[in-house]
Amino acid sequence: MNAPDPLASWRLEVDKMVAKMQTPEAKAGVDRLMAATPEELGAAAVRAAQKERLSPLATMLPESDS
C-alpha cells in the first residue's frame, strides 16, 4: 500500500504561486520595484503599513453620513 504524498497539496500550491509570478502583470510589477527609488520604496512601505493597520478598524467604524 502506498501512503499518500504529504507534500502533494503543498507542491500544487507552490506551482500555482510560481505560475502567478510569471504573468506579464507580475513581471511588470517586479520591473517597477527594481526601478523604484529609495524614496518611492519608503512611501510605498508607509502606505502599505497604514492600509494594513487601518483595514481592521475600517470594518468596526460606523459609516459616515457625508
Biopython code that builds the backbone (N, CA, C, O; Angstrom):
import numpy as np
from Bio.PDB.StructureBuilder import StructureBuilder

atoms = [
    (1, "MET", "N", (0.825, -1.184, 0.000)),
    (1, "MET", "CA", (0.000, 0.000, 0.000)),
    (1, "MET", "C", (0.874, 1.255, 0.000)),
    (1, "MET", "O", (1.803, 1.377, 0.799)),
    (2, "ASN", "N", (0.571, 2.164, -0.888)),
    (2, "ASN", "CA", (1.326, 3.409, -0.938)),
    (2, "ASN", "C", (0.632, 4.467, -0.099)),
    (2, "ASN", "O", (-0.571, 4.691, -0.229)),
    (3, "ALA", "N", (1.388, 5.100, 0.744)),
    (3, "ALA", "CA", (0.850, 6.188, 1.562)),
    (3, "ALA", "C", (0.714, 7.431, 0.687)),
    (3, "ALA", "O", (1.519, 7.636, -0.221)),
    (4, "PRO", "N", (-0.295, 8.263, 0.949)),
    (4, "PRO", "CA", (-0.430, 9.497, 0.175)),
    (4, "PRO", "C", (0.767, 10.412, 0.406)),
    (4, "PRO", "O", (1.351, 10.439, 1.489)),
    (5, "ASP", "N", (1.112, 11.146, -0.616)),
    (5, "ASP", "CA", (2.234, 12.082, -0.535)),
    (5, "ASP", "C", (1.830, 13.274, 0.334)),
    (5, "ASP", "O", (0.942, 14.034, -0.055)),
    (6, "PRO", "N", (2.450, 13.456, 1.486)),
    (6, "PRO", "CA", (2.054, 14.550, 2.376)),
    (6, "PRO", "C", (2.389, 15.930, 1.792)),
    (6, "PRO", "O", (1.866, 16.939, 2.266)),
    (7, "LEU", "N", (3.242, 15.985, 0.787)),
    (7, "LEU", "CA", (3.626, 17.271, 0.216)),
    (7, "LEU", "C", (2.876, 17.598, -1.074)),
    (7, "LEU", "O", (3.106, 18.657, -1.658)),
    (8, "ALA", "N", (1.995, 16.725, -1.528)),
    (8, "ALA", "CA", (1.320, 16.917, -2.813)),
    (8, "ALA", "C", (0.530, 18.225, -2.849)),
    (8, "ALA", "O", (0.640, 18.976, -3.819)),
    (9, "SER", "N", (-0.256, 18.514, -1.824)),
    (9, "SER", "CA", (-1.055, 19.746, -1.842)),
    (9, "SER", "C", (-0.154, 20.970, -1.752)),
    (9, "SER", "O", (-0.443, 21.998, -2.365)),
    (10, "TRP", "N", (0.916, 20.872, -1.007)),
    (10, "TRP", "CA", (1.861, 21.988, -0.910)),
    (10, "TRP", "C", (2.514, 22.251, -2.263)),
    (10, "TRP", "O", (2.655, 23.403, -2.674)),
    (11, "ARG", "N", (2.914, 21.178, -2.959)),
    (11, "ARG", "CA", (3.520, 21.336, -4.283)),
    (11, "ARG", "C", (2.557, 22.024, -5.245)),
    (11, "ARG", "O", (2.965, 22.898, -6.011)),
    (12, "LEU", "N", (1.297, 21.642, -5.212)),
    (12, "LEU", "CA", (0.290, 22.250, -6.073)),
    (12, "LEU", "C", (0.156, 23.741, -5.762)),
    (12, "LEU", "O", (0.079, 24.566, -6.672)),
    (13, "GLU", "N", (0.130, 24.077, -4.493)),
    (13, "GLU", "CA", (0.023, 25.474, -4.085)),
    (13, "GLU", "C", (1.232, 26.277, -4.563)),
    (13, "GLU", "O", (1.076, 27.393, -5.060)),
    (14, "VAL", "N", (2.426, 25.723, -4.419)),
    (14, "VAL", "CA", (3.638, 26.414, -4.858)),
    (14, "VAL", "C", (3.647, 26.550, -6.380)),
    (14, "VAL", "O", (4.032, 27.596, -6.902)),
    (15, "ASP", "N", (3.233, 25.523, -7.085)),
    (15, "ASP", "CA", (3.177, 25.597, -8.551)),
    (15, "ASP", "C", (2.238, 26.711, -9.003)),
    (15, "ASP", "O", (2.550, 27.434, -9.949)),
    (16, "LYS", "N", (1.093, 26.860, -8.340)),
    (16, "LYS", "CA", (0.155, 27.930, -8.679)),
    (16, "LYS", "C", (0.769, 29.296, -8.401)),
    (16, "LYS", "O", (0.614, 30.227, -9.192)),
    (17, "MET", "N", (1.470, 29.411, -7.272)),
    (17, "MET", "CA", (2.098, 30.678, -6.908)),
    (17, "MET", "C", (3.175, 31.062, -7.928)),
    (17, "MET", "O", (3.265, 32.220, -8.334)),
    (18, "VAL", "N", (3.977, 30.099, -8.331)),
    (18, "VAL", "CA", (5.029, 30.367, -9.312)),
    (18, "VAL", "C", (4.404, 30.772, -10.652)),
    (18, "VAL", "O", (4.911, 31.670, -11.325)),
    (19, "ALA", "N", (3.313, 30.117, -11.037)),
    (19, "ALA", "CA", (2.638, 30.470, -12.291)),
    (19, "ALA", "C", (2.151, 31.912, -12.252)),
    (19, "ALA", "O", (2.265, 32.626, -13.248)),
    (20, "LYS", "N", (1.608, 32.355, -11.110)),
    (20, "LYS", "CA", (1.155, 33.743, -10.979)),
    (20, "LYS", "C", (2.323, 34.717, -11.103)),
    (20, "LYS", "O", (2.161, 35.820, -11.625)),
    (21, "MET", "N", (3.482, 34.318, -10.630)),
    (21, "MET", "CA", (4.651, 35.194, -10.677)),
    (21, "MET", "C", (5.205, 35.310, -12.092)),
    (21, "MET", "O", (6.054, 36.166, -12.344)),
    (22, "GLN", "N", (4.750, 34.476, -13.016)),
    (22, "GLN", "CA", (5.234, 34.509, -14.388)),
    (22, "GLN", "C", (4.328, 35.294, -15.324)),
    (22, "GLN", "O", (4.619, 35.384, -16.516)),
    (23, "THR", "N", (3.240, 35.862, -14.820)),
    (23, "THR", "CA", (2.331, 36.618, -15.675)),
    (23, "THR", "C", (2.973, 37.944, -16.083)),
    (23, "THR", "O", (3.856, 38.443, -15.386)),
    (24, "PRO", "N", (2.538, 38.514, -17.199)),
    (24, "PRO", "CA", (3.082, 39.814, -17.609)),
    (24, "PRO", "C", (2.886, 40.889, -16.541)),
    (24, "PRO", "O", (3.749, 41.746, -16.351)),
    (25, "GLU", "N", (1.739, 40.842, -15.841)),
    (25, "GLU", "CA", (1.490, 41.839, -14.800)),
    (25, "GLU", "C", (2.490, 41.716, -13.656)),
    (25, "GLU", "O", (2.993, 42.718, -13.149)),
    (26, "ALA", "N", (2.771, 40.485, -13.259)),
    (26, "ALA", "CA", (3.727, 40.274, -12.171)),
    (26, "ALA", "C", (5.130, 40.696, -12.593)),
    (26, "ALA", "O", (5.863, 41.314, -11.820)),
    (27, "LYS", "N", (5.489, 40.360, -13.811)),
    (27, "LYS", "CA", (6.814, 40.751, -14.301)),
    (27, "LYS", "C", (6.944, 42.274, -14.380)),
    (27, "LYS", "O", (7.998, 42.826, -14.065)),
    (28, "ALA", "N", (5.878, 42.947, -14.799)),
    (28, "ALA", "CA", (5.903, 44.415, -14.851)),
    (28, "ALA", "C", (6.032, 44.994, -13.442)),
    (28, "ALA", "O", (6.718, 45.996, -13.238)),
    (29, "GLY", "N", (5.376, 44.368, -12.482)),
    (29, "GLY", "CA", (5.487, 44.812, -11.099)),
    (29, "GLY", "C", (6.905, 44.700, -10.571)),
    (29, "GLY", "O", (7.387, 45.588, -9.868)),
    (30, "VAL", "N", (7.567, 43.616, -10.908)),
    (30, "VAL", "CA", (8.964, 43.440, -10.486)),
    (30, "VAL", "C", (9.842, 44.489, -11.156)),
    (30, "VAL", "O", (10.749, 45.033, -10.526)),
    (31, "ASP", "N", (9.578, 44.777, -12.431)),
    (31, "ASP", "CA", (10.350, 45.811, -13.121)),
    (31, "ASP", "C", (10.186, 47.163, -12.427)),
    (31, "ASP", "O", (11.157, 47.898, -12.251)),
    (32, "ARG", "N", (8.927, 47.493, -12.028)),
    (32, "ARG", "CA", (8.691, 48.756, -11.307)),
    (32, "ARG", "C", (9.409, 48.750, -9.961)),
    (32, "ARG", "O", (9.978, 49.761, -9.548)),
    (33, "LEU", "N", (9.380, 47.615, -9.286)),
    (33, "LEU", "CA", (10.049, 47.501, -7.991)),
    (33, "LEU", "C", (11.545, 47.752, -8.124)),
    (33, "LEU", "O", (12.131, 48.498, -7.339)),
    (34, "MET", "N", (12.150, 47.135, -9.109)),
    (34, "MET", "CA", (13.594, 47.270, -9.269)),
    (34, "MET", "C", (14.014, 48.660, -9.730)),
    (34, "MET", "O", (15.155, 49.069, -9.515)),
    (35, "ALA", "N", (13.091, 49.388, -10.366)),
    (35, "ALA", "CA", (13.407, 50.734, -10.841)),
    (35, "ALA", "C", (13.056, 51.808, -9.812)),
    (35, "ALA", "O", (13.388, 52.978, -10.006)),
    (36, "ALA", "N", (12.401, 51.434, -8.739)),
    (36, "ALA", "CA", (11.951, 52.413, -7.748)),
    (36, "ALA", "C", (13.121, 52.999, -6.980)),
    (36, "ALA", "O", (14.114, 52.326, -6.703)),
    (37, "THR", "N", (12.974, 54.268, -6.646)),
    (37, "THR", "CA", (13.985, 54.937, -5.828)),
    (37, "THR", "C", (13.761, 54.559, -4.367)),
    (37, "THR", "O", (12.691, 54.064, -4.011)),
    (38, "PRO", "N", (14.759, 54.787, -3.522)),
    (38, "PRO", "CA", (14.557, 54.528, -2.089)),
    (38, "PRO", "C", (13.384, 55.326, -1.517)),
    (38, "PRO", "O", (12.673, 54.839, -0.639)),
    (39, "GLU", "N", (13.183, 56.526, -2.002)),
    (39, "GLU", "CA", (12.072, 57.348, -1.514)),
    (39, "GLU", "C", (10.736, 56.724, -1.916)),
    (39, "GLU", "O", (9.803, 56.694, -1.113)),
    (40, "GLU", "N", (10.635, 56.225, -3.149)),
    (40, "GLU", "CA", (9.406, 55.587, -3.609)),
    (40, "GLU", "C", (9.123, 54.311, -2.817)),
    (40, "GLU", "O", (7.977, 54.030, -2.464)),
    (41, "LEU", "N", (10.177, 53.545, -2.542)),
    (41, "LEU", "CA", (10.004, 52.326, -1.753)),
    (41, "LEU", "C", (9.541, 52.649, -0.334)),
    (41, "LEU", "O", (8.669, 51.972, 0.210)),
    (42, "GLY", "N", (10.125, 53.680, 0.258)),
    (42, "GLY", "CA", (9.730, 54.090, 1.602)),
    (42, "GLY", "C", (8.282, 54.548, 1.643)),
    (42, "GLY", "O", (7.542, 54.190, 2.560)),
    (43, "ALA", "N", (7.870, 55.337, 0.656)),
    (43, "ALA", "CA", (6.491, 55.819, 0.614)),
    (43, "ALA", "C", (5.530, 54.645, 0.431)),
    (43, "ALA", "O", (4.467, 54.616, 1.052)),
    (44, "ALA", "N", (5.886, 53.692, -0.402)),
    (44, "ALA", "CA", (5.034, 52.515, -0.607)),
    (44, "ALA", "C", (4.929, 51.695, 0.677)),
    (44, "ALA", "O", (3.862, 51.172, 0.998)),
    (45, "ALA", "N", (6.027, 51.583, 1.403)),
    (45, "ALA", "CA", (6.006, 50.826, 2.661)),
    (45, "ALA", "C", (5.100, 51.506, 3.685)),
    (45, "ALA", "O", (4.359, 50.836, 4.405)),
    (46, "VAL", "N", (5.159, 52.828, 3.749)),
    (46, "VAL", "CA", (4.313, 53.565, 4.683)),
    (46, "VAL", "C", (2.849, 53.377, 4.311)),
    (46, "VAL", "O", (2.017, 53.132, 5.185)),
    (47, "ARG", "N", (2.518, 53.490, 3.010)),
    (47, "ARG", "CA", (1.125, 53.303, 2.577)),
    (47, "ARG", "C", (0.633, 51.899, 2.921)),
    (47, "ARG", "O", (-0.489, 51.733, 3.399)),
    (48, "ALA", "N", (1.460, 50.900, 2.682)),
    (48, "ALA", "CA", (1.054, 49.515, 2.973)),
    (48, "ALA", "C", (0.841, 49.317, 4.473)),
    (48, "ALA", "O", (-0.111, 48.653, 4.885)),
    (49, "ALA", "N", (1.719, 49.886, 5.282)),
    (49, "ALA", "CA", (1.583, 49.745, 6.738)),
    (49, "ALA", "C", (0.331, 50.451, 7.227)),
    (49, "ALA", "O", (-0.374, 49.934, 8.094)),
    (50, "GLN", "N", (0.049, 51.616, 6.688)),
    (50, "GLN", "CA", (-1.148, 52.348, 7.101)),
    (50, "GLN", "C", (-2.400, 51.595, 6.677)),
    (50, "GLN", "O", (-3.356, 51.499, 7.446)),
    (51, "LYS", "N", (-2.402, 51.067, 5.471)),
    (51, "LYS", "CA", (-3.565, 50.330, 4.981)),
    (51, "LYS", "C", (-3.794, 49.091, 5.835)),
    (51, "LYS", "O", (-4.932, 48.792, 6.197)),
    (52, "GLU", "N", (-2.737, 48.371, 6.160)),
    (52, "GLU", "CA", (-2.859, 47.157, 6.975)),
    (52, "GLU", "C", (-3.331, 47.492, 8.378)),
    (52, "GLU", "O", (-4.147, 46.774, 8.956)),
    (53, "ARG", "N", (-2.820, 48.575, 8.919)),
    (53, "ARG", "CA", (-3.185, 48.963, 10.273)),
    (53, "ARG", "C", (-4.623, 49.449, 10.334)),
    (53, "ARG", "O", (-5.303, 49.223, 11.335)),
    (54, "LEU", "N", (-5.098, 50.106, 9.297)),
    (54, "LEU", "CA", (-6.434, 50.679, 9.312)),
    (54, "LEU", "C", (-7.516, 49.707, 8.860)),
    (54, "LEU", "O", (-8.672, 49.873, 9.248)),
    (55, "SER", "N", (-7.189, 48.704, 8.059)),
    (55, "SER", "CA", (-8.244, 47.868, 7.496)),
    (55, "SER", "C", (-9.094, 47.157, 8.552)),
    (55, "SER", "O", (-10.311, 47.104, 8.374)),
    (56, "PRO", "N", (-8.540, 46.606, 9.645)),
    (56, "PRO", "CA", (-9.430, 46.003, 10.645)),
    (56, "PRO", "C", (-10.326, 47.046, 11.303)),
    (56, "PRO", "O", (-11.479, 46.759, 11.622)),
    (57, "LEU", "N", (-9.806, 48.249, 11.507)),
    (57, "LEU", "CA", (-10.600, 49.303, 12.114)),
    (57, "LEU", "C", (-11.713, 49.759, 11.190)),
    (57, "LEU", "O", (-12.800, 50.103, 11.655)),
    (58, "ALA", "N", (-11.463, 49.767, 9.906)),
    (58, "ALA", "CA", (-12.460, 50.250, 8.954)),
    (58, "ALA", "C", (-13.741, 49.433, 9.027)),
    (58, "ALA", "O", (-14.821, 49.968, 8.776)),
    (59, "THR", "N", (-13.650, 48.172, 9.359)),
    (59, "THR", "CA", (-14.847, 47.354, 9.445)),
    (59, "THR", "C", (-15.621, 47.621, 10.726)),
    (59, "THR", "O", (-16.796, 47.265, 10.816)),
    (60, "MET", "N", (-14.989, 48.242, 11.725)),
    (60, "MET", "CA", (-15.650, 48.499, 13.002)),
    (60, "MET", "C", (-16.218, 49.911, 13.084)),
    (60, "MET", "O", (-17.074, 50.188, 13.924)),
    (61, "LEU", "N", (-15.750, 50.803, 12.219)),
    (61, "LEU", "CA", (-16.200, 52.189, 12.282)),
    (61, "LEU", "C", (-17.567, 52.333, 11.628)),
    (61, "LEU", "O", (-17.849, 51.675, 10.627)),
    (62, "PRO", "N", (-18.419, 53.193, 12.190)),
    (62, "PRO", "CA", (-19.708, 53.428, 11.543)),
    (62, "PRO", "C", (-19.506, 54.180, 10.233)),
    (62, "PRO", "O", (-18.553, 54.945, 10.085)),
    (63, "GLU", "N", (-20.405, 53.956, 9.292)),
    (63, "GLU", "CA", (-20.310, 54.657, 8.016)),
    (63, "GLU", "C", (-20.621, 56.124, 8.227)),
    (63, "GLU", "O", (-21.478, 56.480, 9.036)),
    (64, "SER", "N", (-19.912, 56.980, 7.484)),
    (64, "SER", "CA", (-20.165, 58.415, 7.636)),
    (64, "SER", "C", (-21.382, 58.790, 6.810)),
    (64, "SER", "O", (-21.726, 58.122, 5.835)),
    (65, "ASP", "N", (-22.027, 59.878, 7.224)),
    (65, "ASP", "CA", (-23.217, 60.361, 6.529)),
    (65, "ASP", "C", (-22.874, 61.362, 5.439)),
    (65, "ASP", "O", (-23.778, 61.914, 4.811)),
    (66, "SER", "N", (-21.612, 61.608, 5.201)),
    (66, "SER", "CA", (-21.226, 62.638, 4.230)),
    (66, "SER", "C", (-21.256, 62.138, 2.826)),
    (66, "SER", "O", (-20.955, 62.888, 1.897)),
]
sb = StructureBuilder()
sb.init_structure("model")
sb.init_model(0)
sb.init_chain("A")
sb.init_seg("    ")
for serial, (resi, resn, name, xyz) in enumerate(atoms, 1):
    if name == "N":
        sb.init_residue(resn, " ", resi, " ")
    sb.init_atom(name, np.array(xyz, "f"), 0.0, 1.0, " ", f" {name:<3s}", serial, name[0])
structure = sb.get_structure()
